[in-house]
Amino acid sequence: MPIDITMPALSPTMEEGKLAKWHVKEGDTVSSGDVIAEIETDKATMEVEAVDEGKIGKILVAEGTENVKVNAVIAVLLQDGESADAAPAPKAEAPKPAPAAAEAPKTEAPKPAAAPAPVATNSNTGSSAPAAAPAKSDGGKVFASPLARRLAKEAAIDISAISGTGPKGRVVKSDVEAAKSGKTPLKAASTSASAPAAGGAAPVGMTKAQVLALYPEGSYELIPNDGMRKVVAARLTESKQTVPHFYLSLDCKIDALLAAREQINAGAPKSKDGKPAFKLSVNDFVMKAWAVALQRVPMANATWAGDSILYHKRSDVAVAVAVPGGLFTPVVKSADTKTLREISEEVKDLAGRAKSKKLAPHEYQGGASSVSNLGMFGIKTFSAVINPPHGTILAVGAGEERVYAEAGQVKIANFMTVTLSCDHRAVDGALGAELLGVFKGLIENPVMMLA
């Protein structure tokens, strides 16, 4: 019988993706292992291989289609002797709009007892009426008419933020129009720590319609957010709302580091055209020192896991890489065991493939801590947002020449300011200070990284 080809999950948190390209067309014969399509997520573009052999009978999702749900049927594979006409229609995978009031189910699942709903009082008449609120199905979806949902989507208004006045609190057309005009205030959008990391988080703050109303038409260019930007926004909003951040800063004297870097780079072997085999950056030293510090203060190499804390045995350190429209955090595994040259080459490789969205999921997932370096942009100091589920992130500023006092004398040296953001649930203040102190010792005396 025909075999359904479904949208694959390329990572544990993936809920939907874009079918970027088909490598086959209807009628093509494929074998197990053949590349049939390319799927684009917020982080990478991955090839999809055929699992079975047969003939492509029907392509159900056109290339370029976005927001294709995981496990949705995207094509049908036919076996020998089968025809496309005989292939059964696949089950719909995409969620359908909530039924209209006339189509509402006659029975509902039992609901737990609750306190009586608050009563809204008309200030002019003194009469009371039940407060209008969107009714929720057992799946947590707001009851709304299909027309209301479409109008709300076009206006970029979160349907759950609209108070419904229809039967059983259903949101209807007039409710959406009242919300668009500002006659009915929107309720605060709900968020929770359990919100998915990708794509599905409810909007927070002002809606698009409310923001656009503040600016004259034609004074701006409106560019829709792509998948990466949506995920970055959702994850960082979740982080700041659910992770109790605290910050520790100190200055590191880096003259010895700069001298060691210059000496190592000068000794790099050169090719026939005179190009050095490698060139270490300050960030390579930072990555190495941070990984070693996590090993020397193992209680800080931690991840919060609800009712438990994970204490990691390896120093898997992520490095923030800026790409057009977003940010990647590929992970250097066991960075404490690698040489500076190995770290340098791995970071350059990961960063290069991140910018072309060619990283595999296992290359940007995991890790317990991150390093974010804006020193190359001249930023002196900043505080970074923790990338869940990491327990810490180190923000690195620019190295610069400064005047300082030592033993009653005025001196000049190169300093770099670093700021550590900690998840207070897993890393307490004293522990974070100890970790940062060990890092400072390693950065100021690079030879100690080898001890």
Secondary structure, 3 states (H helix, E strand, C coil): CCEEEECCCCCCCCCEEEEEEECCCCCCEECCCCEEEEEECCCCEEEEECCCCEEEEEECCCCCEEEEECCCEEEEEECCCCCHHHCCCCCCCCCCCCCCHHHCCCCCCCCCCCCCCCEEECCCCCCEEECCCCCECCCCCECECHHHHHHHHHCCCCHHHCCCCCHHHCECHHHHHHHHHCCCCCCCCCCCCCCCCCCCCCCCCCCHHHHHCCCCCCCCCCCCCCHHHHHHHHHHHHHHHHCCEEEEEEEEECHHHHHHHHHHHHCCCECCCCCECCCCCHHHHHHHHHHHHHHHCHHHCEEEECCEEEECCCCCEEECEEECCEEECCEECCHHHCCHHHHHHHHHHHHHHHHCCCCCHHHHCCCCEEEEECHHHCCCCCCCCCCCCCCEEEEEEEEEEEEEEECCEEEEEEEEEEEEEEECCCCCHHHHHHHHHHHHHHHHCHHHHHC
